[in-house]
Amino acid sequence: METRIALIGIVVENKDSVRKLNEILHEYGEYIVGRMGIPYPKRNISVISIVMDAPSDTVSALSGKLGMIPHVNIKTVYSKLSSSADE
């Protein structure tokens, strides 16, 4: 199956949303290459970046679920390169 590299940028505006966010990310753990979280106390937010190597449908499904969490804003960027999962 063809996979692509994707970057999901997440801004969490309310700490009450973090538990649900982490539960969803855990479901997709096999596709996550890396994760970086940066708390920004001055603005009372957290910024998280997720790098994935997954089929486009999987990235879209994760993005959709994250986007439905209250007080969580996301944007997804895809690499133009793709590869076969068996490479």
Backbone as XML, in Angstrom:
<?xml version="1.0"?>
<chain id="A" units="angstrom">
  <residue number="1" name="MET">
    <atom name="N" x="0.836" y="-1.185" z="0.000"/>
    <atom name="CA" x="0.000" y="0.000" z="0.000"/>
    <atom name="C" x="0.878" y="1.244" z="0.000"/>
  </residue>
  <residue number="2" name="GLU">
    <atom name="N" x="0.459" y="2.229" z="-0.742"/>
    <atom name="CA" x="1.220" y="3.471" z="-0.867"/>
    <atom name="C" x="1.062" y="4.341" z="0.375"/>
  </residue>
  <residue number="3" name="THR">
    <atom name="N" x="2.176" y="4.851" z="0.875"/>
    <atom name="CA" x="2.141" y="5.734" z="2.036"/>
    <atom name="C" x="2.791" y="7.069" z="1.687"/>
  </residue>
  <residue number="4" name="ARG">
    <atom name="N" x="2.459" y="8.064" z="2.489"/>
    <atom name="CA" x="3.037" y="9.397" z="2.316"/>
    <atom name="C" x="3.464" y="9.924" z="3.675"/>
  </residue>
  <residue number="5" name="ILE">
    <atom name="N" x="4.427" y="10.821" z="3.626"/>
    <atom name="CA" x="4.830" y="11.529" z="4.843"/>
    <atom name="C" x="3.873" y="12.715" z="5.009"/>
  </residue>
  <residue number="6" name="ALA">
    <atom name="N" x="3.400" y="12.894" z="6.228"/>
    <atom name="CA" x="2.502" y="14.016" z="6.518"/>
    <atom name="C" x="2.909" y="14.642" z="7.840"/>
  </residue>
  <residue number="7" name="LEU">
    <atom name="N" x="2.650" y="15.923" z="7.951"/>
    <atom name="CA" x="2.890" y="16.664" z="9.183"/>
    <atom name="C" x="1.556" y="17.245" z="9.633"/>
  </residue>
  <residue number="8" name="ILE">
    <atom name="N" x="1.166" y="16.924" z="10.862"/>
    <atom name="CA" x="-0.056" y="17.490" z="11.431"/>
    <atom name="C" x="0.362" y="18.486" z="12.507"/>
  </residue>
  <residue number="9" name="GLY">
    <atom name="N" x="-0.015" y="19.742" z="12.314"/>
    <atom name="CA" x="0.229" y="20.784" z="13.294"/>
    <atom name="C" x="-1.015" y="20.965" z="14.145"/>
  </residue>
  <residue number="10" name="ILE">
    <atom name="N" x="-0.844" y="20.951" z="15.450"/>
    <atom name="CA" x="-1.975" y="20.997" z="16.379"/>
    <atom name="C" x="-1.763" y="22.130" z="17.384"/>
  </residue>
  <residue number="11" name="VAL">
    <atom name="N" x="-2.799" y="22.935" z="17.577"/>
    <atom name="CA" x="-2.793" y="23.950" z="18.625"/>
    <atom name="C" x="-3.910" y="23.590" z="19.603"/>
  </residue>
  <residue number="12" name="VAL">
    <atom name="N" x="-3.521" y="23.357" z="20.853"/>
    <atom name="CA" x="-4.477" y="23.001" z="21.905"/>
    <atom name="C" x="-4.720" y="24.245" z="22.754"/>
  </residue>
  <residue number="13" name="GLU">
    <atom name="N" x="-5.965" y="24.711" z="22.755"/>
    <atom name="CA" x="-6.309" y="25.949" z="23.451"/>
    <atom name="C" x="-6.904" y="25.722" z="24.836"/>
  </residue>
  <residue number="14" name="ASN">
    <atom name="N" x="-7.153" y="24.468" z="25.189"/>
    <atom name="CA" x="-7.731" y="24.150" z="26.494"/>
    <atom name="C" x="-7.189" y="22.802" z="26.944"/>
  </residue>
  <residue number="15" name="LYS">
    <atom name="N" x="-6.576" y="22.777" z="28.112"/>
    <atom name="CA" x="-5.939" y="21.545" z="28.596"/>
    <atom name="C" x="-6.925" y="20.410" z="28.814"/>
  </residue>
  <residue number="16" name="ASP">
    <atom name="N" x="-8.213" y="20.714" z="28.938"/>
    <atom name="CA" x="-9.219" y="19.665" z="29.102"/>
    <atom name="C" x="-9.327" y="18.776" z="27.866"/>
  </residue>
  <residue number="17" name="SER">
    <atom name="N" x="-8.832" y="19.247" z="26.728"/>
    <atom name="CA" x="-8.904" y="18.493" z="25.476"/>
    <atom name="C" x="-7.747" y="17.519" z="25.299"/>
  </residue>
  <residue number="18" name="VAL">
    <atom name="N" x="-6.731" y="17.615" z="26.139"/>
    <atom name="CA" x="-5.500" y="16.836" z="25.949"/>
    <atom name="C" x="-5.735" y="15.334" z="26.100"/>
  </residue>
  <residue number="19" name="ARG">
    <atom name="N" x="-6.558" y="14.934" z="27.042"/>
    <atom name="CA" x="-6.784" y="13.500" z="27.262"/>
    <atom name="C" x="-7.369" y="12.845" z="26.012"/>
  </residue>
  <residue number="20" name="LYS">
    <atom name="N" x="-8.398" y="13.437" z="25.437"/>
    <atom name="CA" x="-9.017" y="12.882" z="24.229"/>
    <atom name="C" x="-8.020" y="12.887" z="23.074"/>
  </residue>
  <residue number="21" name="LEU">
    <atom name="N" x="-7.249" y="13.952" z="22.943"/>
    <atom name="CA" x="-6.240" y="14.054" z="21.896"/>
    <atom name="C" x="-5.239" y="12.909" z="22.005"/>
  </residue>
  <residue number="22" name="ASN">
    <atom name="N" x="-4.738" y="12.659" z="23.207"/>
    <atom name="CA" x="-3.753" y="11.587" z="23.397"/>
    <atom name="C" x="-4.348" y="10.202" z="23.137"/>
  </residue>
  <residue number="23" name="GLU">
    <atom name="N" x="-5.620" y="10.007" z="23.488"/>
    <atom name="CA" x="-6.277" y="8.729" z="23.208"/>
    <atom name="C" x="-6.326" y="8.459" z="21.706"/>
  </residue>
  <residue number="24" name="ILE">
    <atom name="N" x="-6.674" y="9.478" z="20.949"/>
    <atom name="CA" x="-6.760" y="9.329" z="19.492"/>
    <atom name="C" x="-5.371" y="9.105" z="18.898"/>
  </residue>
  <residue number="25" name="LEU">
    <atom name="N" x="-4.384" y="9.859" z="19.341"/>
    <atom name="CA" x="-3.025" y="9.664" z="18.822"/>
    <atom name="C" x="-2.521" y="8.252" z="19.127"/>
  </residue>
  <residue number="26" name="HIS">
    <atom name="N" x="-2.868" y="7.736" z="20.281"/>
    <atom name="CA" x="-2.455" y="6.378" z="20.654"/>
    <atom name="C" x="-3.020" y="5.342" z="19.671"/>
  </residue>
  <residue number="27" name="GLU">
    <atom name="N" x="-4.241" y="5.550" z="19.207"/>
    <atom name="CA" x="-4.866" y="4.641" z="18.231"/>
    <atom name="C" x="-4.057" y="4.568" z="16.936"/>
  </residue>
  <residue number="28" name="TYR">
    <atom name="N" x="-3.394" y="5.647" z="16.589"/>
    <atom name="CA" x="-2.655" y="5.732" z="15.329"/>
    <atom name="C" x="-1.144" y="5.625" z="15.537"/>
  </residue>
  <residue number="29" name="GLY">
    <atom name="N" x="-0.730" y="5.148" z="16.684"/>
    <atom name="CA" x="0.678" y="5.094" z="17.051"/>
    <atom name="C" x="1.570" y="4.366" z="16.063"/>
  </residue>
  <residue number="30" name="GLU">
    <atom name="N" x="1.054" y="3.334" z="15.409"/>
    <atom name="CA" x="1.891" y="2.573" z="14.471"/>
    <atom name="C" x="2.315" y="3.393" z="13.253"/>
  </residue>
  <residue number="31" name="TYR">
    <atom name="N" x="1.604" y="4.492" z="12.974"/>
    <atom name="CA" x="1.923" y="5.329" z="11.818"/>
    <atom name="C" x="2.720" y="6.579" z="12.191"/>
  </residue>
  <residue number="32" name="ILE">
    <atom name="N" x="2.837" y="6.857" z="13.483"/>
    <atom name="CA" x="3.498" y="8.088" z="13.921"/>
    <atom name="C" x="5.011" y="7.881" z="13.978"/>
  </residue>
  <residue number="33" name="VAL">
    <atom name="N" x="5.720" y="8.690" z="13.224"/>
    <atom name="CA" x="7.178" y="8.631" z="13.175"/>
    <atom name="C" x="7.781" y="9.429" z="14.326"/>
  </residue>
  <residue number="34" name="GLY">
    <atom name="N" x="7.171" y="10.573" z="14.631"/>
    <atom name="CA" x="7.678" y="11.418" z="15.703"/>
    <atom name="C" x="6.633" y="12.415" z="16.165"/>
  </residue>
  <residue number="35" name="ARG">
    <atom name="N" x="6.840" y="12.880" z="17.380"/>
    <atom name="CA" x="5.905" y="13.839" z="17.980"/>
    <atom name="C" x="6.715" y="14.834" z="18.808"/>
  </residue>
  <residue number="36" name="MET">
    <atom name="N" x="6.355" y="16.112" z="18.675"/>
    <atom name="CA" x="7.006" y="17.133" z="19.483"/>
    <atom name="C" x="5.929" y="18.046" z="20.048"/>
  </residue>
  <residue number="37" name="GLY">
    <atom name="N" x="5.943" y="18.233" z="21.348"/>
    <atom name="CA" x="4.980" y="19.107" z="21.991"/>
    <atom name="C" x="5.691" y="20.262" z="22.663"/>
  </residue>
  <residue number="38" name="ILE">
    <atom name="N" x="5.142" y="21.446" z="22.489"/>
    <atom name="CA" x="5.734" y="22.645" z="23.071"/>
    <atom name="C" x="4.657" y="23.397" z="23.857"/>
  </residue>
  <residue number="39" name="PRO">
    <atom name="N" x="4.756" y="23.410" z="25.184"/>
    <atom name="CA" x="3.815" y="24.224" z="25.951"/>
    <atom name="C" x="4.185" y="25.702" z="25.822"/>
  </residue>
  <residue number="40" name="TYR">
    <atom name="N" x="3.178" y="26.538" z="25.759"/>
    <atom name="CA" x="3.411" y="27.977" z="25.681"/>
    <atom name="C" x="2.562" y="28.657" z="26.756"/>
  </residue>
  <residue number="41" name="PRO">
    <atom name="N" x="3.073" y="28.639" z="28.001"/>
    <atom name="CA" x="2.300" y="29.141" z="29.144"/>
    <atom name="C" x="1.876" y="30.607" z="29.026"/>
  </residue>
  <residue number="42" name="LYS">
    <atom name="N" x="2.679" y="31.410" z="28.352"/>
    <atom name="CA" x="2.354" y="32.839" z="28.211"/>
    <atom name="C" x="0.992" y="33.028" z="27.540"/>
  </residue>
  <residue number="43" name="ARG">
    <atom name="N" x="0.651" y="32.149" z="26.575"/>
    <atom name="CA" x="-0.626" y="32.225" z="25.866"/>
    <atom name="C" x="-1.602" y="31.144" z="26.323"/>
  </residue>
  <residue number="44" name="ASN">
    <atom name="N" x="-1.183" y="30.317" z="27.283"/>
    <atom name="CA" x="-2.002" y="29.234" z="27.822"/>
    <atom name="C" x="-2.442" y="28.240" z="26.735"/>
  </residue>
  <residue number="45" name="ILE">
    <atom name="N" x="-1.496" y="27.891" z="25.848"/>
    <atom name="CA" x="-1.748" y="26.915" z="24.796"/>
    <atom name="C" x="-0.593" y="25.923" z="24.738"/>
  </residue>
  <residue number="46" name="SER">
    <atom name="N" x="-0.786" y="24.872" z="23.960"/>
    <atom name="CA" x="0.288" y="23.942" z="23.619"/>
    <atom name="C" x="0.282" y="23.755" z="22.111"/>
  </residue>
  <residue number="47" name="VAL">
    <atom name="N" x="1.467" y="23.612" z="21.542"/>
    <atom name="CA" x="1.608" y="23.368" z="20.116"/>
    <atom name="C" x="2.268" y="22.008" z="19.954"/>
  </residue>
  <residue number="48" name="ILE">
    <atom name="N" x="1.654" y="21.164" z="19.129"/>
    <atom name="CA" x="2.140" y="19.794" z="18.938"/>
    <atom name="C" x="2.325" y="19.560" z="17.448"/>
  </residue>
  <residue number="49" name="SER">
    <atom name="N" x="3.419" y="18.922" z="17.080"/>
    <atom name="CA" x="3.608" y="18.505" z="15.692"/>
    <atom name="C" x="3.730" y="16.985" z="15.660"/>
  </residue>
  <residue number="50" name="ILE">
    <atom name="N" x="3.043" y="16.391" z="14.706"/>
    <atom name="CA" x="3.033" y="14.942" z="14.533"/>
    <atom name="C" x="3.524" y="14.643" z="13.123"/>
  </residue>
  <residue number="51" name="VAL">
    <atom name="N" x="4.532" y="13.793" z="12.989"/>
    <atom name="CA" x="5.010" y="13.350" z="11.686"/>
    <atom name="C" x="4.539" y="11.914" z="11.493"/>
  </residue>
  <residue number="52" name="MET">
    <atom name="N" x="3.897" y="11.668" z="10.354"/>
    <atom name="CA" x="3.356" y="10.339" z="10.072"/>
    <atom name="C" x="3.895" y="9.806" z="8.750"/>
  </residue>
  <residue number="53" name="ASP">
    <atom name="N" x="3.945" y="8.493" z="8.647"/>
    <atom name="CA" x="4.194" y="7.795" z="7.391"/>
    <atom name="C" x="3.058" y="6.807" z="7.261"/>
  </residue>
  <residue number="54" name="ALA">
    <atom name="N" x="2.054" y="7.158" z="6.469"/>
    <atom name="CA" x="0.818" y="6.382" z="6.450"/>
    <atom name="C" x="0.089" y="6.588" z="5.121"/>
  </residue>
  <residue number="55" name="PRO">
    <atom name="N" x="-0.867" y="5.701" z="4.825"/>
    <atom name="CA" x="-1.723" y="5.942" z="3.661"/>
    <atom name="C" x="-2.503" y="7.247" z="3.844"/>
  </residue>
  <residue number="56" name="SER">
    <atom name="N" x="-2.798" y="7.916" z="2.751"/>
    <atom name="CA" x="-3.502" y="9.197" z="2.814"/>
    <atom name="C" x="-4.826" y="9.092" z="3.561"/>
  </residue>
  <residue number="57" name="ASP">
    <atom name="N" x="-5.541" y="7.985" z="3.385"/>
    <atom name="CA" x="-6.826" y="7.802" z="4.069"/>
    <atom name="C" x="-6.645" y="7.768" z="5.580"/>
  </residue>
  <residue number="58" name="THR">
    <atom name="N" x="-5.559" y="7.168" z="6.035"/>
    <atom name="CA" x="-5.297" y="7.082" z="7.472"/>
    <atom name="C" x="-4.980" y="8.456" z="8.046"/>
  </residue>
  <residue number="59" name="VAL">
    <atom name="N" x="-4.175" y="9.213" z="7.325"/>
    <atom name="CA" x="-3.844" y="10.577" z="7.771"/>
    <atom name="C" x="-5.113" y="11.427" z="7.818"/>
  </residue>
  <residue number="60" name="SER">
    <atom name="N" x="-5.945" y="11.308" z="6.798"/>
    <atom name="CA" x="-7.192" y="12.070" z="6.760"/>
    <atom name="C" x="-8.120" y="11.685" z="7.900"/>
  </residue>
  <residue number="61" name="ALA">
    <atom name="N" x="-8.195" y="10.391" z="8.193"/>
    <atom name="CA" x="-9.048" y="9.931" z="9.294"/>
    <atom name="C" x="-8.570" y="10.504" z="10.626"/>
  </residue>
  <residue number="62" name="LEU">
    <atom name="N" x="-7.272" y="10.459" z="10.860"/>
    <atom name="CA" x="-6.724" y="11.022" z="12.094"/>
    <atom name="C" x="-6.976" y="12.522" z="12.161"/>
  </residue>
  <residue number="63" name="SER">
    <atom name="N" x="-6.716" y="13.220" z="11.080"/>
    <atom name="CA" x="-6.938" y="14.670" z="11.044"/>
    <atom name="C" x="-8.393" y="15.010" z="11.344"/>
  </residue>
  <residue number="64" name="GLY">
    <atom name="N" x="-9.306" y="14.244" z="10.775"/>
    <atom name="CA" x="-10.724" y="14.479" z="11.002"/>
    <atom name="C" x="-11.112" y="14.288" z="12.456"/>
  </residue>
  <residue number="65" name="LYS">
    <atom name="N" x="-10.613" y="13.217" z="13.068"/>
    <atom name="CA" x="-10.926" y="12.957" z="14.474"/>
    <atom name="C" x="-10.355" y="14.046" z="15.383"/>
  </residue>
  <residue number="66" name="LEU">
    <atom name="N" x="-9.127" y="14.459" z="15.098"/>
    <atom name="CA" x="-8.513" y="15.510" z="15.920"/>
    <atom name="C" x="-9.246" y="16.834" z="15.757"/>
  </residue>
  <residue number="67" name="GLY">
    <atom name="N" x="-9.663" y="17.119" z="14.532"/>
    <atom name="CA" x="-10.361" y="18.369" z="14.258"/>
    <atom name="C" x="-11.712" y="18.483" z="14.935"/>
  </residue>
  <residue number="68" name="MET">
    <atom name="N" x="-12.274" y="17.361" z="15.355"/>
    <atom name="CA" x="-13.580" y="17.368" z="16.015"/>
    <atom name="C" x="-13.476" y="17.593" z="17.523"/>
  </residue>
  <residue number="69" name="ILE">
    <atom name="N" x="-12.274" y="17.572" z="18.066"/>
    <atom name="CA" x="-12.092" y="17.797" z="19.511"/>
    <atom name="C" x="-12.257" y="19.289" z="19.798"/>
  </residue>
  <residue number="70" name="PRO">
    <atom name="N" x="-13.095" y="19.627" z="20.781"/>
    <atom name="CA" x="-13.263" y="21.050" z="21.116"/>
    <atom name="C" x="-11.943" y="21.694" z="21.550"/>
  </residue>
  <residue number="71" name="HIS">
    <atom name="N" x="-11.732" y="22.920" z="21.132"/>
    <atom name="CA" x="-10.561" y="23.728" z="21.507"/>
    <atom name="C" x="-9.248" y="23.185" z="20.939"/>
  </residue>
  <residue number="72" name="VAL">
    <atom name="N" x="-9.347" y="22.393" z="19.867"/>
    <atom name="CA" x="-8.157" y="21.873" z="19.188"/>
    <atom name="C" x="-8.239" y="22.291" z="17.724"/>
  </residue>
  <residue number="73" name="ASN">
    <atom name="N" x="-7.186" y="22.957" z="17.240"/>
    <atom name="CA" x="-7.111" y="23.382" z="15.844"/>
    <atom name="C" x="-5.981" y="22.625" z="15.174"/>
  </residue>
  <residue number="74" name="ILE">
    <atom name="N" x="-6.237" y="22.141" z="13.966"/>
    <atom name="CA" x="-5.202" y="21.376" z="13.277"/>
    <atom name="C" x="-5.082" y="21.793" z="11.811"/>
  </residue>
  <residue number="75" name="LYS">
    <atom name="N" x="-3.906" y="21.551" z="11.264"/>
    <atom name="CA" x="-3.635" y="21.680" z="9.834"/>
    <atom name="C" x="-2.727" y="20.525" z="9.449"/>
  </residue>
  <residue number="76" name="THR">
    <atom name="N" x="-2.960" y="19.994" z="8.259"/>
    <atom name="CA" x="-2.172" y="18.858" z="7.782"/>
    <atom name="C" x="-1.467" y="19.228" z="6.487"/>
  </residue>
  <residue number="77" name="VAL">
    <atom name="N" x="-0.204" y="18.855" z="6.392"/>
    <atom name="CA" x="0.596" y="19.086" z="5.195"/>
    <atom name="C" x="1.124" y="17.731" z="4.736"/>
  </residue>
  <residue number="78" name="TYR">
    <atom name="N" x="0.986" y="17.457" z="3.436"/>
    <atom name="CA" x="1.456" y="16.191" z="2.868"/>
    <atom name="C" x="2.695" y="16.413" z="2.020"/>
  </residue>
  <residue number="79" name="SER">
    <atom name="N" x="3.597" y="15.443" z="2.062"/>
    <atom name="CA" x="4.728" y="15.429" z="1.150"/>
    <atom name="C" x="4.217" y="15.033" z="-0.235"/>
  </residue>
  <residue number="80" name="LYS">
    <atom name="N" x="4.867" y="15.535" z="-1.263"/>
    <atom name="CA" x="4.495" y="15.138" z="-2.615"/>
    <atom name="C" x="5.023" y="13.750" z="-2.966"/>
  </residue>
  <residue number="81" name="LEU">
    <atom name="N" x="6.007" y="13.284" z="-2.208"/>
    <atom name="CA" x="6.590" y="11.962" z="-2.459"/>
    <atom name="C" x="5.751" y="10.872" z="-1.790"/>
  </residue>
  <residue number="82" name="SER">
    <atom name="N" x="5.669" y="9.751" z="-2.439"/>
    <atom name="CA" x="4.995" y="8.610" z="-1.834"/>
    <atom name="C" x="5.864" y="7.380" z="-2.038"/>
  </residue>
  <residue number="83" name="SER">
    <atom name="N" x="5.597" y="6.352" z="-1.258"/>
    <atom name="CA" x="6.367" y="5.125" z="-1.399"/>
    <atom name="C" x="5.477" y="3.956" z="-1.077"/>
  </residue>
  <residue number="84" name="SER">
    <atom name="N" x="5.936" y="2.796" z="-1.484"/>
    <atom name="CA" x="5.236" y="1.566" z="-1.187"/>
    <atom name="C" x="5.587" y="1.133" z="0.228"/>
  </residue>
  <residue number="85" name="ALA">
    <atom name="N" x="4.616" y="0.621" z="0.978"/>
    <atom name="CA" x="4.866" y="0.210" z="2.368"/>
    <atom name="C" x="5.854" y="-0.941" z="2.441"/>
  </residue>
  <residue number="86" name="ASP">
    <atom name="N" x="6.007" y="-1.725" z="1.386"/>
    <atom name="CA" x="6.918" y="-2.849" z="1.418"/>
    <atom name="C" x="8.337" y="-2.485" z="0.971"/>
  </residue>
  <residue number="87" name="GLU">
    <atom name="N" x="8.622" y="-1.202" z="0.802"/>
    <atom name="CA" x="9.993" y="-0.797" z="0.422"/>
    <atom name="C" x="10.890" y="-0.797" z="1.620"/>
  </residue>
</chain>
